Amino acid sequence: MNIRVRLLTPDRWPDLEAVFESRGCSMARGCWCMYYRESGRQGLGKDVKPGDLRKARMREVVSAGSPPGLIAYRENRPVGWVAVAPRAEYPKLRRSPVAKPVDEQPVWSVVCFVVPSAWRGRGVASALLRNAIDHARSRGAPFLEGYPVDTPHRAVDSWLWNGTKAMFDKAGFTAVTRRRPQRPVVRLALHR
């Protein structure tokens, strides 16, 4: 399948909304890939839904100018998303029992994939990962990390927002630690 991948820029915000509002992305609509960007409890007003607040905060991140990830397109239709940025932009990773830092290397992190159910199993996430590697490399990242799910059998798609270990393996990543049986930290050296 011919998939194009582009940086999420402010003018592409409606495309990100289209991905997150697609069938099969209800969990993503509650997070808007802000979970790892938050630290501590996020204040909510009386009638504010967490998903609405996170959507507004992600829009602020996008508007600030540094692309927080990439969008995949099939023809001109947005069909997927990957969050990729310097690890420092994800403060929750510092305290994560699974994804806390392995060492002091200045890594970039791939923390989330969102692919609508109609487009799963068609190579969208793999295309996003390949382009995330190219994006991080072009920005001078020495290493790219991921925090995938490693299961011996097919898992429920809605719980695979971190990607699968098999997908990261195919892209050349290697496990650097495994703090939980099904949750390795994988890494790829981008500059040799």
N, C-alpha and C positions, 0 to 999 in steps of 0.2 A: 504494500500500500504506500502511495506517495504521501509523505507527511512533511510539511514545512514547520519549522520551529522558529519563533521570534521572541525577542525580549519583551517583557511586559512594560510598556511605557504608558504614560497617562492617556494617550489617545486610544490605547487598546483596552482600557478599563472595561468597556461593555463586553469585550470578548471574554474577560475573566468572569464577569457576572454570568455570561451565558454558560460557561463550563460549570460553575458552582450551582447554578439554578437548574441544571439538567437532572433528568431522572437518574437515580442511583447516587446522588451526591448530597443527601440530606445531612450526613455527618459533617461533611466539609462546610456546609452552610452554617453550622454552629461554631466553626473554628476560623474559617477564612485564612488558614495557615498563619495564624497569629499566636497559637499556643506556645511555640518555642521562643517567640519574640517577647513574651510577657514574663514578668518575674513577680512572684507573690500573687496576692489576690487582686483582681482588677475591680475597681469600684464601679458599681452599677447604680443608676438612678432607680427610682421606684418602679417605673413601668418600662424599663429598658431591657430588652432581651439580649443575652450574651452574644448571640450571632449578629445582631444589628450593630452592637458596639464594636465587635471585632471587624466587621465589614467596614465600618467607618474608619477604624484605625488602619486597616490594610490600605484603604484608599489614600490615607495620609502618607503612608510609606511610599506608595506608588507615585504620588504627587511630589514627593521630596526629591525625586530624580534618579536615585540609584535603583535600577531594576531589581526587585526582590525575587525574580524567577522568570520562567519561560512559558510560553503558550504554544501548544501544537495545533496545527491546522490541517484539515483534509479538505482539499480544494480551498474554499474561503471560509469554511465552517470551523470554529474553535472546538477542538475535541480533547484537550487535555492541558494539564498544568503541572509544573514542578517548581518547588521552592528551593532556591540555591543561592547562597550568600556566604560571606565570611562568617565563621563560627561565632565571632564576637557579636554578631547581630542577633544571636539566639541565646539570651541570658539563661533561659531555662535549662539549656544543655549543661551548664556548669554544675547543676545540682542533680541532674538525672542519674538514677542508679544504673541505667543501661548505657547512656550516651555521654557520661561525664568525660572530661578530657583524658586521653590516654597519655599524653605528654605535652610539652610546651610548644610543639610545632604550630606554626600559623596556618591552620587548615581552613578550608571552606567546607561547608556542610550541605548535603542534600537531605532535607528533612521531610518532604511531603510530595506525594503525587496525587493528583485528582484526575480521574478519567471517568467520564459518564459511562453508565453500564452498557449503553449501546455500542461503545467503542472499545471495551475491554477485550483482551485476547487478540488484538490486531496489531500489536507492536507499538502502540502509542507511548506507553511508559518507557519502553526501551529506546525509542527515538528521543524522548525527552532526556533520558539519562545520558545518551551520547552527546547531545547538545549541551547539557549541563557541564559535562567534562570539557568540551571545547570552550564554553563561556568562562569557566573558572580559569582554565589555562590562559586564555586571552587577557584575563585581568591580572595575571601574574601569580596566581595561587600555586604554591609549591605542592600541595596535597589536597585531595578531595575525599571527604569521608561520607559514609552513609550508615544508617542504623536500621537495616532491613529486618524482615521477619524470615526466619529459617525454619520451615516446617517440612516434615517428611512426606506430606500429602497436600493436596490443594486446600488452601484456606478460603474462608469467606472473603470475597473481594472487598467488601466494605471495611475490613480490618487491615488492609494492606497498604495504607497510605504512606508507609515508610518504604515501600517496595519490597521485592523478594530478594533473598540472598542469591538465588540462581540468576536473576537478572543482573545483579552487580557482579557476580562471578564472570558472566559472559562478557561484561564490559572491562574486565581486567583487574577488578578490585580484589584484595586479599584481606582476610580477617586478621585484625591486629589484637583483638581481645574479645572475650565472650563472657560477660558478667551474668547473663541469664542464658539458659540452654537454647532458647529459640531466638535470641536477640544479639547477634554479633555486632561489633563495630568493624566496618570494612573501610579500607583506605586504598587510594590510588595515587602514586607519585606522578605529578604532572610535568615536572622538569627534572631531567637527569643530569 
